[in-house]
Amino acid sequence: MPIAIAPDSPALHDYHATLANLQKLGKTHEQATRIAFSTLLDSFSKPAGWTLVLEDALSNRKRPDGALLDNFGLPRGHWEAKDLGDDLDAEIRKKKKIQYPLANTIFENTQRAVLYQNGRETAQFDLRQSDQVASLLTPFKPAGCDRDSL
């Protein structure tokens, strides 16, 4: 069973602080905001021995924003960022149509996330709420991770 990620973790605080700073600067496009979520994913995946690789091409030539790879180079999860102005549901439908991986995948736009596991949507999350971000990352986190450093 995955270890719960605390809603008051420093990584979650940093995530929201980064987004707030970008918002103040008027930078809300995907290329600016995805750094916050990639940093968050990177920090929670390290205790499991996973490595976040950005823009890694899959065997079917698809290129999610991030892939979490284990020590053997096997993908354990994927992440796809979208602009806040994008219709997240429509973007997910497009990705599903072109066969993006859905075994353990987060689709997000800095305000809302949708988690897919085993090929189906399992839940949606309000990323503006730390407890919701923690709830998203806990099931996405690998089973057997014995350190709760977040």
N, C-alpha and C positions, 0 to 999 in steps of 0.2 A: 504494500500500500504506500502511495506517495506521502511524503511528509508535507504537512500544511505550510504554506508560506504565510507569514504574519502580515496582516494589513498595515502594520506600522514599521515594516522593514525599511532600512535605509535605501535599498534599491528602489522600492516603490516611491519613497519620498523624492529621490533624485529624478525618477521618471516624470513625476508630476511637476517638479520644479523646472526641469528642462522644457517641458511643454509650455509652462506658464511664461518662461523667458522668450521662447519662440513666438508665442501669441503676442506678447508685448511688442516684439519687433515686427509684427505683421507677417510672419513667416509660417504659413499653414499648409503649404504644399507638401506632397509626399516626400520629395527629395530632402526637404528640411526636417520634417517631423519624424521620419523613420529612424533617425539616429537615436531618439529617446527609447523606442521600443527595442531596437537592436541591442542597445546597451543593457537594457533590462533582461532580455533573453540571454545575452552572453553571461551576465552575472549569475543568473540562476542555474545555468547549464554546467558551469565549471565544476561544482561539487559532484556531479554525476559523471564527469569525465567526457562530457560532450563538448564539441567545438562548433561555434556558430560560423558558418561560411556564407558570405553574402553573394547573391547572384550566381550561385553554383548551378551549372547546366545539368539537367537530369538526362537520363538515357533517352527520353522521348523529346529532347531538345527544349523542354519548358524550363523556365528560369525563375523560380520563386525568389522573392526578396531575400529569404534566408533559409538555410537548411542547417539543422542541428545533426551533426555527425558524431557517431561514437568512435572509440579508439580504433576500430577496424574500418572506419570510413563508411559505415552503414548509416543511412538516414534514419533518425529517430523522431524527427518532427520537421515541419515546414512552417513558414510564416510568409504571409502576403500582405503588404501594406497598400493602402489606398489613400487618395486625397480625401479630405473632409468633405469636399464638394461632390465627390462621387456617390452614386447610389450603390451602397455596399452590397445589397442583395443582388442587384443587376450585375455587378462586377463578379460576384461569386458564381452566378449562373454562367457567365462567360467562361470563367476558369474551369468550371465543372464540364462544360461543353467541349473544351479542348484538353480534357483529361489531366488536369492538375492533380497532384497527389492529395488524397483525402484521408489517409490513415491516421494522421495526427497533425492537423493543420489549423493554424490560426489565421483568420482574415480580420484585419483591423483598419480603422481610419482615425485613430487617436481618441475617438469618443465612444465607439462601439466595436466590439469584437464578436466574432462567431467562431466557435470551436467545432471542428469536424474530427471525428474519430471513427475508425472502422467504416469509412465511406459514407457516414451520415452526420448531419448536424446534431450535436449533443446539447449545446446551450449557447445563449447570447449573454453578453456582459456589457455593463456600462463602465467604460475605462476611466471615467471621471471620478469614480469611487474606488478608493484603495482596496476595500474589502472585495469588490467585484474583480479587480485586477488579480488579487491574490486567489480568488476562486477560479479564475481562468487558468492561472499558471499552475495551480496545484494538480489538477488532473493531467495537464500537459507535461508536467514534470515526470521524469522516469521513475518507475517503480524500483525500489531497492536503493534509492539515493539515501545514504545514511547520515548526511550532513544537512542541517538546516541553517545555513549561514546567511540566508537572506533576511 
